[in-house]
Amino acid sequence: MSLQESGPSVAIVGVTGAVGQEFLSVLSDRDFPYRSLKLLASKRSAGKSVSYQDRTFTVQELTADSFDDVDIALFSAGGSISKQFGPIAVDKGAIVVDNSSAFRMVDGVPLVIPEVNPEAMDGIKVGKKKGALIANPNCSTIICLMAATPLHRHAKVTRMVVSTYQAASGAAAAAMHELELQTREVLEGKPPTCNIFKQQYAFNLFSHNAPVLGNGYNEEEMKMVKETRKIWNDMNVKVTATCIRVPVMRAHAESVNLQFEKPLDELSILEKSRADCNRDMRGSVIQIEAKTGISEDTAREILKAAPGVVVIDDRTSNHFPTPLEVSSKDDVAVGRIRQDVSQEGNHGLDIFVCGDQVRKGAALNAVQIAELLL
Ligand SMILES: NC(=O)c1ccc[n+]([C@@H]2O[C@H](COP(=O)([O-])OP(=O)(O)OC[C@H]3O[C@@H](n4cnc5c(N)ncnc54)[C@H](OP(=O)(O)O)[C@@H]3O)[C@@H](O)[C@H]2O)c1
C-alpha cells in the first residue's frame, strides 16, 4: 500500500481482528494506493498504535461519523456491525466491501469473486461519489469456486458435492488461541478450556459450529449452496455440503465432487480451454453453454491455466495440497484430480482444494474487489 494523493481514502473496519490484520498485509503486499487510511475497531481497541510500513496509525472507535470522506470501506467486524454501519457508510458515499454474511443474499448486492464474476459489479466505481455495497462470499465458497469455476466454464457443472475441513482461523483470532491453548493443555494432561467451541477441539474434529437449521444443514453448508447459485447465476445447479471444523490452525481444505452435463471426453478442446481461462478478470463471463465433459488430463490443464489457482497433483510421490502449504499464500491449490468412478456414463470428477481462507477467503478477495473499483 502506498501513499498517493490521487489514491482513494480507505477505512478498515475491524482492523484488530484476524481478517483486519490480513487486510493490512495484503494492501501492503499489493502496493494498494491510498490517500488516507483510517483504522477502525471497537471502543476496546481505540487508541492502540498500529505500525504500518513506515508510519504509525492510531486505531479509532467505529462511530457513525467514521465514514466522512471515505471512498472504500473494508468491513470485517461481524454481521451486526456491518448491518448497523454498512448503510451509514454507503449513505456517506463510500463503497463498502463487506466480509460478513449480512448482505450476501440481498438482491442487488453483488457477491463477487474477482476471478469468477467481476461483471456482477459493473458500473460501481470509486470517484463517482456514489456509495454501494459489495459482498465478499463465504470463505469456503470462494475456495471451492476458485477451482470449480474454470471447469464449470468448460463443461457446465450440474451437481457439486462438497466436504470441508475448516481451520480454526475461520472462527476468528480467539479460536486460533483456543486451539493452541487446548493443544498445550491436552499434552500436559489438563482438561481443555472450551470457551469458543462447546467441545474439545485439539486432537478432535466436529461438525461446523454454525447453527443447525430446520432442514438439518448448518448455516455454513447452506451458504455454500445459496452463494454458489448466486455467483454462477445458475439457480438450477445442485449443491450439497458437509462442513467440518478440523484442528488446523489456518487454511481450509475441501473435497469437491463435480458432475458435468455431458460425459467426460479426451483432450479434444484443450486449446480452447486455455484461451477461456486466460481471459482477463473483467472479461471472464461464465459460459453456461455445455461443450463437453472433461477428462482428468484436460481438467488438470484447465486448472493450471486458471488465474489464482495452482495445481499440486503428484501421484508418484503422493504429494497433494495441504493447508500448511497454502497458509499465507494467495493461490488456491488443487490436486487429487481424478475421474469419479462411481458416476455412470463417465460424467464426474473428484478434486481436493486447499486455500487460505483469511487471505483468499476474506482479505485478498476484498482487496482484489477494491482494485477493480479503482
Ligand atoms: N476469519 C476468517 O477466516 C473469515 C473469513 C471470511 C469472513 N470472515 C468474516 O469477517 C468478520 C471478522 O472476522 P474475524 O475472524 O476477523 O473476527 P475477529 O478476529 O474476532 O475480529 C473482529 C473485529 O471486529 C471488531 N469489532 C468487534 N466489535 C466491534 C464494534 N462494536 N465496533 C467496531 N469493531 C468491532 C474487533 O475489534 P476489537 O479488537 O476492538 O474487539 C475486531 O477488530 C466476520 O464477519 C467473519 O464472519 C472471517
The ligand as an SDF file (V2000), in Angstrom:
LIG
                    3D

 48 52  0  0  0  0  0  0  0  0999 V2000
  -11.6560  -15.3660    9.9310 N   0  0  0  0  0  0  0  0  0  0  0  0
  -11.9310  -15.6880    8.6910 C   0  0  0  0  0  0  0  0  0  0  0  0
  -11.2590  -16.5130    8.0740 O   0  0  0  0  0  0  0  0  0  0  0  0
  -13.0590  -15.0460    7.9670 C   0  0  0  0  0  0  0  0  0  0  0  0
  -13.2400  -15.3820    6.6310 C   0  0  0  0  0  0  0  0  0  0  0  0
  -14.2580  -14.7780    5.9230 C   0  0  0  0  0  0  0  0  0  0  0  0
  -15.0720  -13.8740    6.5580 C   0  0  0  0  0  0  0  0  0  0  0  0
  -14.8830  -13.5710    7.8680 N   0  0  0  0  0  0  0  0  0  0  0  0
  -15.7670  -12.5960    8.4780 C   0  0  0  0  0  0  0  0  0  0  0  0
  -15.0260  -11.4390    8.8150 O   0  0  0  0  0  0  0  0  0  0  0  0
  -15.5560  -10.8740   10.0140 C   0  0  0  0  0  0  0  0  0  0  0  0
  -14.4460  -10.7370   11.0410 C   0  0  0  0  0  0  0  0  0  0  0  0
  -13.8670  -11.9950   11.2870 O   0  0  0  0  0  0  0  0  0  0  0  0
  -12.5100  -12.1520   12.1050 P   0  0  0  0  0  0  0  0  0  0  0  0
  -12.1920  -13.5810   12.0240 O   0  0  0  0  0  0  0  0  0  0  0  0
  -11.5130  -11.1560   11.6670 O   0  0  0  0  0  0  0  0  0  0  0  0
  -13.0160  -11.7820   13.6050 O   0  0  0  0  0  0  0  0  0  0  0  0
  -12.1490  -11.2640   14.8680 P   0  0  0  0  0  0  0  0  0  0  0  0
  -10.7660  -11.7600   14.7860 O   0  0  0  0  0  0  0  0  0  0  0  0
  -12.9560  -11.6170   16.0590 O   0  0  0  0  0  0  0  0  0  0  0  0
  -12.1450   -9.6780   14.7040 O   0  0  0  0  0  0  0  0  0  0  0  0
  -13.3140   -8.9130   14.9070 C   0  0  0  0  0  0  0  0  0  0  0  0
  -13.0260   -7.4660   14.6680 C   0  0  0  0  0  0  0  0  0  0  0  0
  -14.2360   -6.7370   14.7900 O   0  0  0  0  0  0  0  0  0  0  0  0
  -14.0420   -5.6670   15.6990 C   0  0  0  0  0  0  0  0  0  0  0  0
  -15.2510   -5.3320   16.4310 N   0  0  0  0  0  0  0  0  0  0  0  0
  -15.9540   -6.1120   17.2700 C   0  0  0  0  0  0  0  0  0  0  0  0
  -16.9840   -5.4090   17.8100 N   0  0  0  0  0  0  0  0  0  0  0  0
  -16.9140   -4.1760   17.2960 C   0  0  0  0  0  0  0  0  0  0  0  0
  -17.6660   -2.9850   17.4700 C   0  0  0  0  0  0  0  0  0  0  0  0
  -18.7240   -2.9290   18.2890 N   0  0  0  0  0  0  0  0  0  0  0  0
  -17.3030   -1.8730   16.7850 N   0  0  0  0  0  0  0  0  0  0  0  0
  -16.2290   -1.9050   15.9700 C   0  0  0  0  0  0  0  0  0  0  0  0
  -15.4580   -3.0110   15.7630 N   0  0  0  0  0  0  0  0  0  0  0  0
  -15.8030   -4.1270   16.4240 C   0  0  0  0  0  0  0  0  0  0  0  0
  -12.9760   -6.1750   16.6470 C   0  0  0  0  0  0  0  0  0  0  0  0
  -12.3940   -5.0620   17.3050 O   0  0  0  0  0  0  0  0  0  0  0  0
  -11.8280   -5.1860   18.8170 P   0  0  0  0  0  0  0  0  0  0  0  0
  -10.4680   -5.8410   18.6830 O   0  0  0  0  0  0  0  0  0  0  0  0
  -11.7380   -3.7840   19.2500 O   0  0  0  0  0  0  0  0  0  0  0  0
  -12.7920   -6.0080   19.5780 O   0  0  0  0  0  0  0  0  0  0  0  0
  -12.0310   -6.8540   15.6600 C   0  0  0  0  0  0  0  0  0  0  0  0
  -11.2370   -5.9020   15.0280 O   0  0  0  0  0  0  0  0  0  0  0  0
  -16.7100  -11.7700   10.4280 C   0  0  0  0  0  0  0  0  0  0  0  0
  -17.9090  -11.2620    9.8810 O   0  0  0  0  0  0  0  0  0  0  0  0
  -16.3730  -13.0870    9.7830 C   0  0  0  0  0  0  0  0  0  0  0  0
  -17.5080  -13.8770    9.5380 O   0  0  0  0  0  0  0  0  0  0  0  0
  -13.8860  -14.1310    8.5880 C   0  0  0  0  0  0  0  0  0  0  0  0
  1  2  1  0
  2  3  2  0
  2  4  1  0
  4  5  1  0
  4 48  2  0
  5  6  2  0
  6  7  1  0
  7  8  2  0
  8  9  1  0
  8 48  1  0
  9 10  1  0
  9 46  1  0
 10 11  1  0
 11 12  1  0
 11 44  1  0
 12 13  1  0
 13 14  1  0
 14 15  2  0
 14 16  1  0
 14 17  1  0
 17 18  1  0
 18 19  2  0
 18 20  1  0
 18 21  1  0
 21 22  1  0
 22 23  1  0
 23 24  1  0
 23 42  1  0
 24 25  1  0
 25 26  1  0
 25 36  1  0
 26 27  1  0
 26 35  1  0
 27 28  2  0
 28 29  1  0
 29 30  1  0
 29 35  2  0
 30 31  1  0
 30 32  2  0
 32 33  1  0
 33 34  2  0
 34 35  1  0
 36 37  1  0
 36 42  1  0
 37 38  1  0
 38 39  2  0
 38 40  1  0
 38 41  1  0
 42 43  1  0
 44 45  1  0
 44 46  1  0
 46 47  1  0
M  CHG  2   8   1  16  -1
M  END
$$$$
